[in-house]
Amino acid sequence: MLVVPRNVYVPMLSWLTQKMSNSSSSAADDDAHLDEVPDGAGCTEIWEHLSDGRDDD
């Protein structure tokens, strides 16, 4: 098991958090392809929705 010292991972996580906060895309942009999938849909419904989208391309 790899053990990373706290003085290494805390600055790394801080940098990553700042980098993600300054990112131009939002969570809404990342999930836009799932807008038409109903809440509570399972893996099969999501797969079918994504597959239908690929067929249209």
C-alpha positions in Angstrom: 0.0 0.0 0.0 1.3 3.4 -1.0 1.3 6.0 1.9 1.4 9.6 0.8 2.5 12.0 3.4 0.0 14.7 4.5 2.4 17.5 3.4 2.2 16.2 -0.1 -1.5 15.3 -0.6 -3.0 18.4 1.1 -1.4 20.9 -1.3 -2.2 18.6 -4.2 -5.9 18.5 -3.2 -5.9 22.2 -2.7 -4.4 22.8 -6.1 -6.9 20.4 -7.7 -9.9 22.0 -6.0 -8.8 25.5 -7.1 -8.2 24.2 -10.7 -11.7 22.6 -10.8 -13.3 25.8 -9.4 -11.7 27.9 -12.1 -12.8 25.4 -14.8 -15.1 26.9 -17.6 -17.5 23.9 -17.7 -20.2 23.5 -15.1 -21.8 20.4 -13.7 -24.9 21.3 -15.7 -22.8 21.1 -18.9 -21.4 17.8 -18.0 -24.8 16.3 -17.4 -26.6 17.9 -20.4 -26.6 14.6 -22.3 -28.8 13.1 -19.5 -31.5 15.8 -19.5 -34.1 13.6 -21.0 -33.4 10.6 -18.8 -36.1 10.5 -16.0 -35.1 10.7 -12.4 -34.7 7.2 -10.9 -33.8 5.6 -14.2 -31.6 2.6 -13.9 -28.6 1.5 -15.9 -30.7 0.0 -18.7 -32.7 3.1 -19.3 -29.6 5.3 -19.3 -27.8 2.9 -21.7 -30.8 2.9 -24.0 -30.9 6.7 -24.0 -27.2 7.1 -24.8 -27.4 4.4 -27.4 -30.4 6.1 -29.1 -28.3 9.3 -29.2 -25.4 7.6 -30.9 -27.8 6.2 -33.5 -28.9 9.8 -34.4 -25.3 10.9 -35.0 
